[in-house]
Each structure stands twice: as C-alpha cells, then as structure tokens.
Amino acid sequence: MLFQLRRASNSAEVRSWTAPVPVLTAASIGSLVMVYVTGAYLTESLRAWELAWPRFAVLEIILFAGLGALTGRRLRAIRRLCNSVAEKESALKTRLRSPLLKILLNIRIWIVIGTLLLMAAKPGFSESLSIVVASVLLGWVSSLVTFRRWGAGFTDV
C-alpha cells in the first residue's frame, strides 16, 4: 500500500488505497493479539518464561504494535487530508512522501525477522538483546538504502 500511495498522482487514487485502513487496523490488532496469546500459551506450556528469548519476543511484539499504531495514525491523517477538499495536493504529496512511513515499515519488517530468529535460535539474554537491537538498526539502515534506491531522500519532508 505504501508503494502505491507514493505513486498516486491525485486524491482519488490516494482515497482508493487508504480506504481499507480501518479494516486493516482491526485485522492487524487481532493478528497481534492472536500471536501474543498463542505464543504466551506455548511458552507457558513449555515453562520457558525463565528464559530470555520469550521475554524479548514479547518486547518485539509490543514494539511492533507501537510502531504500527504510529503508522496507522499517519495513514488516518493522510485519509482525512485526502477527504478534505480545502487542502492542496502538495500538502497531501508531502505527507505521502514522508520518510517516516518507510522507516516504520522497514523497522517492522526487521522486527518480524528478529522475532523469528529469537524463536528459532532460543538465545540467552545478551544474544536476545543483540537481536532486538540489530532488528531495529537493520530496519533503519535498510530504509536509508531504499531512500537512495527509490530516489526519495529526506528532503521530501
């Protein structure tokens, strides 16, 4: 959706891509709750809460949810701006090209990868902490690489 929003040339195209935002928000929240509940159940049944990696996996889920909420807030603002006929197209394009949307997307992708690594490797405390930090840093760095590749620098803000 982010790629299509950035390519949109008018408000009608933006509206068509932001229309599913409320449904996607509800589905995302439901999915995160399901992941957390099933993961907590499995961790409890394995009596693994004493280990570091399940705690860090919960931390990553919470971090993912927070970043998703921030993204959702920005998408709702874009939707409102798009529905407001009084606003100029340039204000809408500025919001659509915000580098923060790409940064948040890349960090969330890497958080998912980090969480999968935590579950597969079951590392100790320092390794789990390193995976979480590396996930966030890799997400941020990969967003910088995509800015250069797609030609959308920080000057778009």
N, CA, C and O of each residue as an XYZ file, in Angstrom:
628
protein
N       0.827     -1.180      0.000
C       0.000      0.000      0.000
C       0.880      1.256      0.000
O       0.582      2.229     -0.693
N       1.957      1.225      0.777
C       2.836      2.387      0.838
C       3.425      2.710     -0.526
O       3.498      3.878     -0.905
N       3.845      1.696     -1.267
C       4.417      1.927     -2.592
C       3.381      2.554     -3.526
O       3.701      3.470     -4.284
N       2.154      2.067     -3.473
C       1.100      2.608     -4.328
C       0.721      4.030     -3.912
O       0.442      4.871     -4.766
N       0.711      4.300     -2.619
C       0.403      5.651     -2.152
C       1.441      6.652     -2.640
O       1.105      7.770     -3.031
N       2.687      6.244     -2.614
C       3.757      7.146     -3.050
C       3.685      7.411     -4.551
O       4.173      8.437     -5.025
N       3.087      6.500     -5.291
C       2.952      6.674     -6.749
C       1.674      7.414     -7.132
O       1.527      7.828     -8.282
N       0.757      7.587     -6.198
C      -0.541      8.201     -6.501
C      -0.350      9.609     -7.046
O       0.481     10.377     -6.562
N      -1.135      9.925     -8.058
C      -0.996     11.238     -8.692
C      -2.122     12.199     -8.311
O      -2.025     13.399     -8.569
N      -3.202     11.672     -7.691
C      -4.292     12.556     -7.287
C      -4.994     12.012     -6.041
O      -4.715     10.899     -5.596
N      -5.891     12.794     -5.497
C      -6.590     12.435     -4.265
C      -7.448     11.187     -4.423
O      -7.581     10.401     -3.485
N      -8.026     11.001     -5.598
C      -8.883      9.829     -5.815
C      -8.075      8.533     -5.692
O      -8.544      7.559     -5.103
N      -6.867      8.527     -6.247
C      -6.017      7.339     -6.125
C      -5.616      7.093     -4.672
O      -5.594      5.953     -4.208
N      -5.302      8.161     -3.970
C      -4.939      8.029     -2.558
C      -6.118      7.473     -1.769
O      -5.953      6.585     -0.932
N      -7.305      8.001     -2.041
C      -8.512      7.521     -1.339
C      -8.733      6.036     -1.566
O      -9.105      5.312     -0.643
N      -8.505      5.578     -2.796
C      -8.730      4.153     -3.084
C      -7.758      3.261     -2.323
O      -8.110      2.144     -1.945
N      -6.523      3.750     -2.091
C      -5.544      2.944     -1.363
C      -5.654      3.085      0.151
O      -5.210      2.203      0.886
N      -6.238      4.178      0.625
C      -6.388      4.348      2.078
C      -7.751      3.888      2.575
O      -7.968      3.826      3.785
N      -8.662      3.567      1.687
C      -9.998      3.112      2.107
C      -9.948      1.886      3.025
O     -10.718      1.836      3.983
N      -9.088      0.902      2.783
C      -9.083     -0.276      3.662
C      -8.358     -0.084      4.997
O      -8.261     -1.037      5.770
N      -7.850      1.110      5.293
C      -7.075      1.325      6.513
C      -7.826      0.910      7.784
O      -7.232      0.237      8.625
N      -9.102      1.277      7.967
C      -9.785      0.845      9.201
C      -9.895     -0.679      9.336
O      -9.728     -1.223     10.428
N     -10.173     -1.353      8.235
C     -10.277     -2.815      8.268
C      -8.914     -3.442      8.540
O      -8.802     -4.391      9.317
N      -7.885     -2.908      7.896
C      -6.532     -3.427      8.111
C      -6.070     -3.198      9.547
O      -5.369     -4.035     10.116
N      -6.459     -2.076     10.131
C      -6.100     -1.798     11.519
C      -6.709     -2.845     12.442
O      -6.027     -3.391     13.310
N      -7.988     -3.121     12.253
C      -8.651     -4.125     13.086
C      -8.031     -5.508     12.881
O      -7.820     -6.241     13.847
N      -7.741     -5.864     11.641
C      -7.123     -7.165     11.353
C      -5.726     -7.247     11.968
O      -5.342     -8.293     12.492
N      -4.973     -6.164     11.910
C      -3.627     -6.159     12.482
C      -3.653     -6.326     13.989
O      -2.866     -7.088     14.551
N      -4.550     -5.619     14.636
C      -4.668     -5.741     16.095
C      -5.078     -7.163     16.469
O      -4.526     -7.751     17.398
N      -6.040     -7.703     15.746
C      -6.470     -9.078     16.008
C      -5.350    -10.081     15.812
O      -5.200    -11.015     16.600
N      -4.563     -9.888     14.760
C      -3.440    -10.785     14.490
C      -2.384    -10.706     15.580
O      -1.870    -11.731     16.028
N      -2.060     -9.490     16.008
C      -1.060     -9.340     17.067
C      -1.524     -9.974     18.375
O      -0.738    -10.609     19.078
N      -2.793     -9.798     18.693
C      -3.332    -10.417     19.916
C      -3.250    -11.935     19.808
O      -2.875    -12.611     20.766
N      -3.603    -12.471     18.638
C      -3.551    -13.926     18.455
C      -2.117    -14.441     18.566
O      -1.875    -15.466     19.204
N      -1.177    -13.747     17.958
C       0.234    -14.149     18.038
C       0.693    -14.125     19.495
O       1.359    -15.054     19.950
N       0.344    -13.079     20.217
C       0.762    -12.960     21.609
C       0.133    -14.058     22.472
O       0.828    -14.702     23.258
N      -1.170    -14.271     22.328
C      -1.854    -15.269     23.164
C      -1.341    -16.676     22.881
O      -1.064    -17.430     23.813
N      -1.211    -17.037     21.609
C      -0.738    -18.389     21.302
C       0.721    -18.563     21.711
O       1.108    -19.620     22.208
N       1.529    -17.526     21.503
C       2.930    -17.602     21.927
C       3.056    -17.701     23.438
O       3.877    -18.464     23.946
N       2.245    -16.931     24.160
C       2.272    -16.990     25.622
C       1.820    -18.363     26.109
O       2.389    -18.907     27.055
N       0.801    -18.920     25.466
C       0.329    -20.257     25.841
C       1.426    -21.304     25.632
O       1.674    -22.132     26.508
N       2.077    -21.263     24.470
C       3.146    -22.225     24.202
C       4.319    -22.045     25.165
O       4.898    -23.019     25.645
N       4.656    -20.800     25.436
C       5.756    -20.530     26.360
C       5.415    -21.033     27.759
O       6.263    -21.598     28.451
N       4.176    -20.824     28.162
C       3.744    -21.298     29.479
C       3.725    -22.825     29.528
O       4.149    -23.421     30.518
N       3.236    -23.453     28.467
C       3.178    -24.917     28.475
C       4.569    -25.546     28.458
O       4.756    -26.655     28.959
N       5.542    -24.844     27.885
C       6.922    -25.329     27.891
C       7.693    -24.845     29.115
O       8.861    -25.186     29.299
N       7.042    -24.065     29.932
C       7.659    -23.471     31.123
C       8.968    -22.745     30.754
O      10.016    -22.949     31.366
N       8.854    -21.900     29.739
C      10.044    -21.239     29.199
C      10.131    -19.757     29.568
O      10.985    -19.043     29.042
N       9.261    -19.283     30.464
C       9.294    -17.858     30.808
C      10.579    -17.465     31.527
O      10.940    -16.288     31.553
N      11.267    -18.432     32.107
C      12.536    -18.115     32.783
C      13.631    -17.761     31.789
O      14.605    -17.095     32.140
N      13.471    -18.204     30.553
C      14.468    -17.936     29.514
C      14.329    -16.499     29.010
O      13.272    -15.883     29.148
N      15.389    -15.982     28.436
C      15.396    -14.587     27.978
C      14.616    -14.388     26.676
O      13.913    -13.389     26.526
N      14.729    -15.308     25.755
C      14.177    -15.069     24.421
C      12.671    -14.873     24.398
O      12.212    -14.053     23.603
N      11.850    -15.564     25.215
C      10.413    -15.278     25.159
C      10.085    -13.863     25.636
O       9.169    -13.227     25.114
N      10.819    -13.381     26.606
C      10.590    -12.018     27.097
C      10.933    -10.996     26.013
O      10.214    -10.017     25.816
N      12.036    -11.241     25.320
C      12.414    -10.326     24.244
C      11.450    -10.440     23.063
O      11.203     -9.452     22.372
N      10.908    -11.623     22.826
C       9.908    -11.775     21.764
C       8.663    -10.952     22.105
O       8.074    -10.327     21.223
N       8.262    -10.950     23.373
C       7.132    -10.128     23.804
C       7.475     -8.646     23.624
O       6.638     -7.860     23.181
N       8.699     -8.276     23.966
C       9.140     -6.895     23.771
C       9.047     -6.504     22.300
O       8.605     -5.401     21.977
N       9.459     -7.398     21.412
C       9.380     -7.093     19.984
C       7.934     -6.985     19.513
O       7.627     -6.154     18.659
N       7.049     -7.805     20.052
C       5.634     -7.698     19.691
C       5.080     -6.349     20.134
O       4.333     -5.708     19.393
N       5.441     -5.919     21.333
C       4.978     -4.619     21.834
C       5.560     -3.481     20.990
O       4.857     -2.526     20.658
N       6.834     -3.589     20.648
C       7.472     -2.584     19.806
C       6.808     -2.535     18.432
O       6.562     -1.454     17.896
N       6.520     -3.694     17.867
C       5.843     -3.782     16.578
C       4.479     -3.101     16.654
O       4.102     -2.348     15.755
N       3.747     -3.368     17.726
C       2.416     -2.771     17.896
C       2.508     -1.251     18.007
O       1.693     -0.534     17.427
N       3.489     -0.764     18.744
C       3.651      0.679     18.887
C       3.985      1.359     17.570
O       3.426      2.406     17.245
N       4.891      0.768     16.820
C       5.239      1.324     15.515
C       4.071      1.228     14.536
O       3.870      2.117     13.709
N       3.310      0.151     14.637
C       2.116      0.007     13.799
C       1.067      1.058     14.138
O       0.401      1.584     13.246
N       0.918      1.365     15.424
C      -0.026      2.411     15.826
C       0.402      3.771     15.289
O      -0.431      4.566     14.852
N       1.691      4.029     15.323
C       2.213      5.291     14.789
C       1.971      5.380     13.277
O       1.590      6.434     12.766
N       2.191      4.287     12.578
C       1.928      4.244     11.136
C       0.443      4.445     10.867
O       0.067      5.206      9.976
N      -0.392      3.769     11.632
C      -1.845      3.910     11.463
C      -2.315      5.333     11.680
O      -3.192      5.826     10.971
N      -1.726      5.985     12.664
C      -2.090      7.378     12.929
C      -1.741      8.264     11.730
O      -2.521      9.135     11.343
N      -0.585      8.038     11.158
C      -0.181      8.819      9.983
C      -1.080      8.519      8.782
O      -1.436      9.428      8.033
N      -1.448      7.247      8.596
C      -2.327      6.893      7.476
C      -3.724      7.486      7.657
O      -4.350      7.909      6.685
N      -4.213      7.517      8.895
C      -5.513      8.146      9.142
C      -5.453      9.645      8.853
O      -6.408     10.214      8.324
N      -4.343     10.280      9.196
C      -4.176     11.709      8.897
C      -4.153     11.937      7.383
O      -4.726     12.909      6.892
N      -3.497     11.052      6.654
C      -3.477     11.155      5.192
C      -4.883     10.991      4.644
O      -5.288     11.702      3.724
N      -5.624     10.052      5.212
C      -7.007      9.832      4.774
C      -7.875     11.057      5.000
O      -8.645     11.453      4.126
N      -7.746     11.657      6.184
C      -8.517     12.864      6.482
C      -8.124     14.007      5.542
O      -8.983     14.737      5.046
N      -6.833     14.151      5.305
C      -6.345     15.200      4.418
C      -6.862     14.974      2.999
O      -7.207     15.926      2.299
N      -6.911     13.746      2.590
C      -7.375     13.399      1.256
C      -8.866     13.708      1.100
O      -9.309     14.147      0.038
N      -9.621     13.477      2.152
C     -11.063     13.725      2.105
C     -11.407     15.202      2.241
O     -12.534     15.607      1.953
N     -10.459     15.995      2.672
C     -10.676     17.432      2.819
C     -10.389     18.120      1.491
O      -9.241     18.167      1.050
N     -11.410     18.643      0.865
C     -11.237     19.279     -0.439
C     -10.527     20.617     -0.333
O     -10.007     21.119     -1.329
N     -10.497     21.196      0.843
C      -9.877     22.507      1.002
C      -8.351     22.422      0.964
O      -7.682     23.419      0.694
N      -7.807     21.257      1.228
C      -6.343     21.115      1.264
C      -5.769     21.043     -0.144
O      -6.431     20.614     -1.089
N      -4.539     21.469     -0.251
C      -3.842     21.435     -1.528
C      -3.235     20.063     -1.760
O      -2.935     19.328     -0.820
N      -3.064     19.739     -3.016
C      -2.438     18.464     -3.387
C      -1.000     18.382     -2.879
O      -0.517     17.295     -2.562
N      -0.319     19.513     -2.800
C       1.078     19.491     -2.369
C       1.199     19.042     -0.906
O       2.147     18.340     -0.553
N       0.252     19.440     -0.060
C       0.271     19.002      1.340
C       0.065     17.496      1.427
O       0.682     16.823      2.253
N      -0.797     16.980      0.579
C      -1.045     15.539      0.548
C       0.201     14.797      0.065
O       0.576     13.779      0.647
N       0.838     15.291     -0.980
C       2.037     14.640     -1.507
C       3.174     14.673     -0.491
O       3.951     13.723     -0.396
N       3.275     15.761      0.267
C       4.306     15.855      1.295
C       4.109     14.770      2.335
O       5.071     14.119      2.743
N       2.879     14.567      2.767
C       2.610     13.506      3.754
C       2.857     12.125      3.171
O       3.385     11.249      3.856
N       2.487     11.923      1.930
C       2.666     10.611      1.302
C       4.135     10.260      1.135
O       4.503      9.087      1.192
N       4.964     11.252      0.934
C       6.386     11.017      0.712
C       7.210     11.113      1.991
O       8.439     11.146      1.948
N       6.536     11.157      3.106
C       7.227     11.243      4.390
C       8.153     10.045      4.580
O       7.713      8.902      4.460
N       9.421     10.291      4.873
C      10.347      9.177      5.070
C       9.996      8.337      6.296
O      10.386      7.173      6.385
N       9.267      8.921      7.232
C       8.922      8.169      8.435
C       8.085      6.938      8.114
O       8.235      5.905      8.767
N       7.209      7.028      7.122
C       6.402      5.860      6.754
C       7.286      4.701      6.289
O       7.045      3.550      6.652
N       8.301      5.004      5.492
C       9.219      3.950      5.033
C      10.059      3.409      6.185
O      10.283      2.203      6.287
N      10.515      4.298      7.040
C      11.331      3.867      8.178
C      10.530      2.924      9.066
O      11.024      1.868      9.461
N       9.293      3.305      9.380
C       8.459      2.462     10.241
C       8.170      1.117      9.596
O       8.177      0.090     10.275
N       7.916      1.111      8.297
C       7.662     -0.146      7.593
C       8.893     -1.053      7.642
O       8.780     -2.234      7.968
N      10.055     -0.509      7.323
C      11.276     -1.322      7.324
C      11.609     -1.849      8.719
O      12.003     -3.006      8.868
N      11.455     -1.020      9.723
C      11.740     -1.489     11.088
C      10.781     -2.604     11.479
O      11.196     -3.586     12.095
N       9.505     -2.468     11.129
C       8.556     -3.537     11.474
C       8.866     -4.834     10.744
O       8.703     -5.913     11.313
N       9.307     -4.749      9.497
C       9.699     -5.961      8.756
C      10.863     -6.642      9.461
O      10.850     -7.860      9.642
N      11.867     -5.870      9.860
C      13.027     -6.451     10.530
C      12.694     -6.946     11.927
O      13.326     -7.886     12.409
N      11.727     -6.344     12.585
C      11.300     -6.850     13.893
C      10.692     -8.243     13.742
O      10.939     -9.123     14.566
N       9.910     -8.438     12.706
C       9.341     -9.773     12.457
C      10.468    -10.781     12.220
O      10.434    -11.890     12.753
N      11.447    -10.404     11.435
C      12.587    -11.293     11.176
C      13.338    -11.584     12.480
O      13.722    -12.725     12.739
N      13.543    -10.556     13.289
C      14.212    -10.741     14.577
C      13.434    -11.653     15.509
O      14.018    -12.483     16.206
N      12.118    -11.502     15.522
C      11.283    -12.361     16.372
C      11.381    -13.810     15.921
O      11.476    -14.717     16.748
N      11.359    -14.029     14.619
C      11.517    -15.401     14.109
C      12.881    -15.976     14.492
O      12.988    -17.154     14.832
N      13.914    -15.148     14.436
C      15.243    -15.597     14.847
C      15.269    -15.946     16.333
O      15.872    -16.944     16.727
N      14.621    -15.130     17.155
C      14.555    -15.429     18.586
C      13.895    -16.782     18.834
O      14.376    -17.581     19.638
N      12.786    -17.031     18.134
C      12.059    -18.289     18.341
C      12.844    -19.488     17.827
O      12.764    -20.573     18.403
N      13.597    -19.305     16.756
C      14.341    -20.431     16.180
C      15.627    -20.718     16.946
O      15.957    -21.877     17.197
N      16.352    -19.666     17.318
C      17.660    -19.862     17.948
C      17.577    -20.038     19.460
O      18.440    -20.682     20.057
N      16.536    -19.466     20.089
C      16.361    -19.532     21.545
C      17.633    -19.105     22.285
O      18.159    -19.856     23.106
N      18.127    -17.891     21.988
C      19.392    -17.449     22.574
C      19.251    -17.007     24.025
O      18.146    -16.912     24.558
N      20.389    -16.742     24.650
C      20.425    -16.222     26.007
C      20.126    -14.736     26.034
O      19.719    -14.154     25.028
N      20.333    -14.118     27.210
C      19.970    -12.720     27.407
C      20.711    -11.771     26.471
O      20.078    -11.004     25.744
N      22.030    -11.812     26.478
C      22.796    -10.847     25.682
C      22.576    -11.041     24.184
O      22.519    -10.066     23.434
N      22.454    -12.280     23.752
C      22.195    -12.536     22.338
C      20.793    -12.072     21.952
O      20.596    -11.529     20.865
N      19.816    -12.284     22.843
C      18.449    -11.833     22.569
C      18.392    -10.319     22.471
O      17.754     -9.765     21.575
N      19.067     -9.655     23.403
C      19.125     -8.192     23.359
C      19.791     -7.725     22.066
O      19.338     -6.763     21.446
N      20.847     -8.392     21.665
C      21.539     -8.036     20.416
C      20.622     -8.207     19.212
O      20.643     -7.387     18.294
N      19.828     -9.253     19.210
C      18.907     -9.489     18.091
C      17.861     -8.385     18.013
O      17.552     -7.901     16.924
N      17.316     -7.983     19.154
C      16.308     -6.918     19.163
C      16.910     -5.604     18.666
O      16.328     -4.930     17.816
N      18.065     -5.248     19.196
C      18.726     -4.001     18.787
C      19.094     -4.068     17.308
O      18.890     -3.104     16.571
N      19.633     -5.196     16.877
C      20.016     -5.353     15.468
C      18.793     -5.271     14.555
O      18.884     -4.724     13.456
N      17.664     -5.801     14.988
C      16.443     -5.738     14.179
C      16.045     -4.291     13.919
O      15.733     -3.917     12.788
N      16.057     -3.487     14.968
C      15.684     -2.081     14.822
C      16.707     -1.339     13.965
O      16.340     -0.566     13.080
N      17.976     -1.575     14.227
C      19.024     -0.899     13.452
C      19.002     -1.315     11.983
O      19.133     -0.470     11.098
N      18.839     -2.603     11.723
C      18.768     -3.063     10.331
C      17.556     -2.479      9.613
O      17.635     -2.148      8.430
N      16.442     -2.353     10.317
C      15.269     -1.721      9.727
C      15.534     -0.277      9.361
O      15.137      0.186      8.291
N      16.204      0.431     10.247
C      16.507      1.832      9.992
C      17.511      1.967      8.843
O      17.325      2.789      7.946
N      18.567      1.163      8.874
C      19.584      1.227      7.814
C      18.988      0.822      6.467
O      19.274      1.452      5.449
N      18.171     -0.214      6.454
C      17.580     -0.636      5.179
C      16.648      0.436      4.623
O      16.492      0.545      3.407
N      16.031      1.222      5.489
C      15.190      2.312      4.988
C      16.043      3.394      4.338
O      15.611      4.023      3.372
N      17.239      3.615      4.852
C      18.143      4.582      4.216
C      18.554      4.109      2.830
O      18.638      4.905      1.895
N      18.808      2.821      2.699
C      19.184      2.256      1.400
C      18.022      2.392      0.423
O      18.235      2.735     -0.740
N      16.810      2.131      0.870
C      15.661      2.238     -0.030
C      15.386      3.684     -0.409
O      14.877      3.939     -1.500
N      15.709      4.642      0.460
C      15.541      6.052      0.090
C      16.404      6.371     -1.107
O      15.948      7.019     -2.049
N      17.636      5.928     -1.083
C      18.543      6.216     -2.192
C      18.110      5.480     -3.460
O      18.149      6.034     -4.559
N      17.698      4.225     -3.289
C      17.336      3.420     -4.452
C      16.083      3.967     -5.133
O      16.006      3.989     -6.361
N      15.086      4.416     -4.331
C      13.841      4.905     -4.916
C      13.874      6.402     -5.173
O      12.900      6.973     -5.664
N      15.005      7.048     -4.838
C      15.125      8.460     -5.133
C      14.273      9.350     -4.267
O      13.907     10.446     -4.692
N      13.944      8.918     -3.065
C      13.121      9.737     -2.175
C      13.934     10.048     -0.933
O      13.896      9.299      0.044
N      14.658     11.131     -0.966
C      15.521     11.485      0.142
C      14.784     12.155      1.272
O      13.563     12.311      1.232
N      15.535     12.552      2.282
C      14.952     13.189      3.458
C      14.447     14.597      3.153
O      13.798     15.203      4.005
N      14.715     15.118      2.007
C      14.262     16.460      1.675
C      12.770     16.493      1.344
O      12.206     17.572      1.158
N      12.126     15.333      1.268
C      10.702     15.282      0.960
C       9.823     15.735      2.102
O       8.642     16.009      1.893
N      10.357     15.821      3.285
C       9.528     16.148      4.446
C       9.181     17.608      4.455
O       8.486     18.072      5.359
